[in-house]
Structures are given as C-alpha cells and as structure tokens.
Amino acid sequence: MPPSVSKSNLFKVQKIGDIMQAELPKTISLNDLDLSKPCDTGYEFEYIPDSTGKPSGVFLTVVGAHSDKVKTWVRKSLNRLRERDAILTKKGKSEVRTVEDDEQFSNENAACRVIAWRGINEEFSFNNAVLLCSINPEIRDQIIKNSEELGNFIKSK
C-alpha cells in the first residue's frame, strides 16, 4: 500500500506502515532571500495621469526600494542631515527643517530610484529627475509606488 502524504506548513509527513516519517523542507541560501539583488534590476512603467486615466507615452524605469542604489542614497542623505544637526548642537544652535527641505528630500528620494526614461525630450539625469518630481508630484508618487512594489522586481517561480 503506497504511503499517505499530508502537508503541514513546516514539512511533509509520510506514514509508512505504523511509522510517521518527517521530510524536512529543502533549505535555501541567504543569497536567495536577498531583496537587494532583484530590486537592482530596473522596472519600466508608463505614467498614467490621474486626471485622464489614459496612457501618457512617458515611460520611467525605476529600481526597487530595497536596491543598493536607493539604500545608499537614503543612508548618505540621512547621515548628512544628522552630521549637520550634530555640528549645530555642538555650537549650541539648532535649525528647523522647512517644508521646502522636506519637499526637496521627497523629490530626491523619488529621483534616486529612476534610472532611465523615454517619451521625455530632455535627457535623463538625476537633476532632471529631481526637476520632474518637483513639477509633477503625481509622477513622484507613481515612482515611489512602483519602486516599493516588490512584485515588480521579484518574479514568481
């Protein structure tokens, strides 16, 4: 009589005669769990204006939020702010971040995720991406949304 097999969340259990035998799941490498690698691969999406809901012909290629590029930019930016605050504190001074500072950070945070575009006359550059994000917050939001969607970078097997 063939063994009956039942599945649990952790492992398979086979009953062979009167004996229950557990088959442990296959192991995977830490490299297989690394989200940075797939997020380093670009994902292209088309900007769809909320006002029309129609394709714009503007395509942006972004890296994922967990990519080395994004993590490096965020770390450098936040460390620079912390260093500035520490220097001011040592001098007995403080500085309030303005709304404009926060907007600039948001624009640069989105721009650092863009690695290419098509359908825009101007050549792609980080500075042009910052400008694009500052003049069109809708595009900035779509950049962040697509960059944070892991399914855009991790393909099911």
C-alpha positions as a LaTeX table, in Angstrom:
\begin{tabular}{lrrr}
\hline
Residue & $x$ (\AA) & $y$ (\AA) & $z$ (\AA) \\
\hline
Met1 & 0.00 & 0.00 & 0.00 \\
Pro2 & 1.53 & 3.39 & $-1.00$ \\
Pro3 & 2.39 & 5.79 & 1.82 \\
Ser4 & $-0.13$ & 8.53 & 2.51 \\
Val5 & 1.27 & 12.05 & 2.49 \\
Ser6 & $-0.08$ & 15.03 & 4.37 \\
Lys7 & 1.31 & 18.54 & 4.26 \\
Ser8 & 1.80 & 20.94 & 7.10 \\
Asn9 & 3.18 & 24.45 & 6.96 \\
Leu10 & 6.61 & 23.24 & 8.04 \\
Phe11 & 7.23 & 19.85 & 6.47 \\
Lys12 & 5.71 & 16.81 & 4.82 \\
Val13 & 4.71 & 13.86 & 6.96 \\
Gln14 & 4.60 & 10.41 & 5.43 \\
Lys15 & 3.02 & 7.41 & 7.06 \\
Ile16 & 4.81 & 4.25 & 6.11 \\
Gly17 & 3.09 & 1.38 & 7.82 \\
Asp18 & 2.92 & 2.29 & 11.50 \\
Ile19 & 5.81 & 4.76 & 11.31 \\
Met20 & 5.43 & 8.51 & 10.77 \\
Gln21 & 8.38 & 9.95 & 8.91 \\
Ala22 & 9.00 & 13.73 & 8.53 \\
Glu23 & 10.56 & 15.07 & 5.38 \\
Leu24 & 12.15 & 18.43 & 6.13 \\
Pro25 & 11.81 & 21.18 & 3.54 \\
Lys26 & 14.66 & 21.94 & 1.19 \\
Thr27 & 16.92 & 24.62 & 2.51 \\
Ile28 & 17.75 & 27.80 & 0.68 \\
Ser29 & 20.70 & 30.10 & 0.77 \\
Leu30 & 20.68 & 33.54 & 2.36 \\
Asn31 & 21.52 & 34.81 & $-1.14$ \\
Asp32 & 18.13 & 33.51 & $-2.28$ \\
Leu33 & 16.48 & 35.72 & 0.37 \\
Asp34 & 18.40 & 38.88 & $-0.60$ \\
Leu35 & 15.90 & 41.51 & $-1.79$ \\
Ser36 & 18.62 & 43.93 & $-2.91$ \\
Lys37 & 19.65 & 41.92 & $-5.96$ \\
Pro38 & 16.27 & 41.68 & $-7.69$ \\
Cys39 & 15.50 & 45.29 & $-6.71$ \\
Asp40 & 18.67 & 46.43 & $-8.52$ \\
Thr41 & 17.00 & 45.38 & $-11.78$ \\
Gly42 & 15.03 & 48.10 & $-13.50$ \\
Tyr43 & 11.25 & 48.01 & $-13.85$ \\
Glu44 & 9.60 & 50.17 & $-16.51$ \\
Phe45 & 6.13 & 51.62 & $-16.07$ \\
Glu46 & 4.06 & 54.12 & $-18.00$ \\
Tyr47 & 2.94 & 57.29 & $-16.26$ \\
Ile48 & $-0.86$ & 57.43 & $-16.21$ \\
Pro49 & $-2.20$ & 60.88 & $-15.25$ \\
Asp50 & $-4.92$ & 60.66 & $-12.61$ \\
Ser51 & $-6.87$ & 63.36 & $-14.43$ \\
Thr52 & $-7.28$ & 61.33 & $-17.63$ \\
Gly53 & $-6.54$ & 57.74 & $-16.65$ \\
Lys54 & $-5.08$ & 57.37 & $-20.15$ \\
Pro55 & $-1.54$ & 56.34 & $-21.13$ \\
Ser56 & 0.79 & 59.33 & $-21.44$ \\
Gly57 & 3.58 & 57.87 & $-23.56$ \\
Val58 & 6.02 & 58.69 & $-20.75$ \\
Phe59 & 7.88 & 55.62 & $-19.51$ \\
Leu60 & 10.07 & 55.59 & $-16.42$ \\
Thr61 & 12.45 & 52.83 & $-15.36$ \\
Val62 & 12.91 & 52.53 & $-11.61$ \\
Val63 & 14.87 & 50.33 & $-9.24$ \\
Gly64 & 13.26 & 48.83 & $-6.18$ \\
Ala65 & 13.14 & 50.47 & $-2.78$ \\
His66 & 15.45 & 47.76 & $-1.41$ \\
Ser67 & 18.08 & 48.24 & $-4.11$ \\
Asp68 & 21.63 & 49.13 & $-3.13$ \\
Lys69 & 21.28 & 52.39 & $-5.07$ \\
Val70 & 18.28 & 53.57 & $-3.05$ \\
Lys71 & 19.62 & 52.34 & 0.30 \\
Thr72 & 22.95 & 54.11 & $-0.34$ \\
Trp73 & 21.24 & 57.39 & $-1.26$ \\
Val74 & 18.96 & 57.29 & 1.79 \\
Arg75 & 21.83 & 56.49 & 4.15 \\
Lys76 & 24.05 & 59.26 & 2.76 \\
Ser77 & 21.24 & 61.81 & 2.87 \\
Leu78 & 20.17 & 60.99 & 6.41 \\
Asn79 & 23.76 & 60.81 & 7.65 \\
Arg80 & 24.43 & 64.25 & 6.13 \\
Leu81 & 21.40 & 65.66 & 7.98 \\
Arg82 & 22.46 & 64.03 & 11.25 \\
Glu83 & 26.01 & 65.36 & 10.89 \\
Arg84 & 24.68 & 68.86 & 10.28 \\
Asp85 & 22.43 & 68.60 & 13.34 \\
Ala86 & 25.33 & 67.32 & 15.48 \\
Ile87 & 27.56 & 70.23 & 14.40 \\
Leu88 & 24.83 & 72.74 & 15.20 \\
Thr89 & 24.19 & 71.08 & 18.57 \\
Lys90 & 27.90 & 71.31 & 19.43 \\
Lys91 & 27.75 & 75.02 & 18.65 \\
Gly92 & 24.66 & 75.39 & 20.83 \\
Lys93 & 22.45 & 76.12 & 17.84 \\
Ser94 & 19.52 & 74.40 & 16.22 \\
Glu95 & 17.88 & 74.61 & 12.86 \\
Val96 & 14.30 & 73.82 & 11.97 \\
Arg97 & 13.83 & 71.89 & 8.74 \\
Thr98 & 11.44 & 73.75 & 6.49 \\
Val99 & 8.63 & 72.27 & 4.44 \\
Glu100 & 10.72 & 73.12 & 1.38 \\
Asp101 & 13.55 & 70.96 & 2.79 \\
Asp102 & 11.13 & 68.06 & 3.22 \\
Glu103 & 9.77 & 68.53 & $-0.32$ \\
Gln104 & 13.32 & 68.54 & $-1.71$ \\
Phe105 & 14.11 & 65.34 & 0.21 \\
Ser106 & 10.94 & 63.69 & $-1.18$ \\
Asn107 & 11.77 & 64.75 & $-4.72$ \\
Glu108 & 15.35 & 63.48 & $-4.47$ \\
Asn109 & 14.16 & 60.28 & $-2.78$ \\
Ala110 & 11.94 & 59.54 & $-5.78$ \\
Ala111 & 14.52 & 60.74 & $-8.33$ \\
Cys112 & 17.24 & 58.43 & $-6.99$ \\
Arg113 & 15.01 & 55.47 & $-7.93$ \\
Val114 & 14.74 & 56.47 & $-11.59$ \\
Ile115 & 17.46 & 55.04 & $-13.83$ \\
Ala116 & 16.08 & 55.86 & $-17.27$ \\
Trp117 & 13.12 & 57.26 & $-19.14$ \\
Arg118 & 11.66 & 57.52 & $-22.60$ \\
Gly119 & 8.97 & 59.75 & $-24.03$ \\
Ile120 & 10.52 & 62.86 & $-22.44$ \\
Asn121 & 12.52 & 65.23 & $-24.68$ \\
Glu122 & 15.13 & 66.10 & $-22.07$ \\
Glu123 & 17.96 & 63.66 & $-21.50$ \\
Phe124 & 17.70 & 61.59 & $-18.36$ \\
Ser125 & 19.84 & 62.73 & $-15.44$ \\
Phe126 & 19.41 & 62.76 & $-11.68$ \\
Asn127 & 18.94 & 66.55 & $-11.73$ \\
Asn128 & 16.29 & 66.31 & $-14.44$ \\
Ala129 & 14.56 & 63.54 & $-12.47$ \\
Val130 & 14.51 & 65.81 & $-9.39$ \\
Leu131 & 13.04 & 68.58 & $-11.54$ \\
Leu132 & 10.40 & 66.19 & $-12.93$ \\
Cys133 & 9.41 & 65.12 & $-9.41$ \\
Ser134 & 9.22 & 68.73 & $-8.24$ \\
Ile135 & 6.98 & 69.87 & $-11.10$ \\
Asn136 & 4.77 & 66.77 & $-11.12$ \\
Pro137 & 4.06 & 65.23 & $-7.70$ \\
Glu138 & 1.77 & 62.71 & $-9.37$ \\
Ile139 & 4.76 & 61.24 & $-11.23$ \\
Arg140 & 6.80 & 61.35 & $-8.00$ \\
Asp141 & 4.09 & 59.34 & $-6.24$ \\
Gln142 & 3.93 & 56.78 & $-9.07$ \\
Ile143 & 7.73 & 56.41 & $-8.99$ \\
Ile144 & 7.65 & 55.66 & $-5.25$ \\
Lys145 & 4.66 & 53.32 & $-5.61$ \\
Asn146 & 6.24 & 51.28 & $-8.41$ \\
Ser147 & 9.61 & 51.21 & $-6.67$ \\
Glu148 & 8.09 & 49.90 & $-3.44$ \\
Glu149 & 6.00 & 47.19 & $-5.12$ \\
Leu150 & 8.21 & 44.11 & $-4.66$ \\
Gly151 & 6.17 & 42.15 & $-7.20$ \\
Asn152 & 7.64 & 44.41 & $-9.90$ \\
Phe153 & 11.10 & 43.02 & $-9.14$ \\
Ile154 & 10.57 & 39.51 & $-7.78$ \\
Lys155 & 9.19 & 37.09 & $-10.29$ \\
Ser156 & 7.32 & 34.06 & $-9.00$ \\
Lys157 & 8.91 & 30.75 & $-9.88$ \\
\hline
\end{tabular}
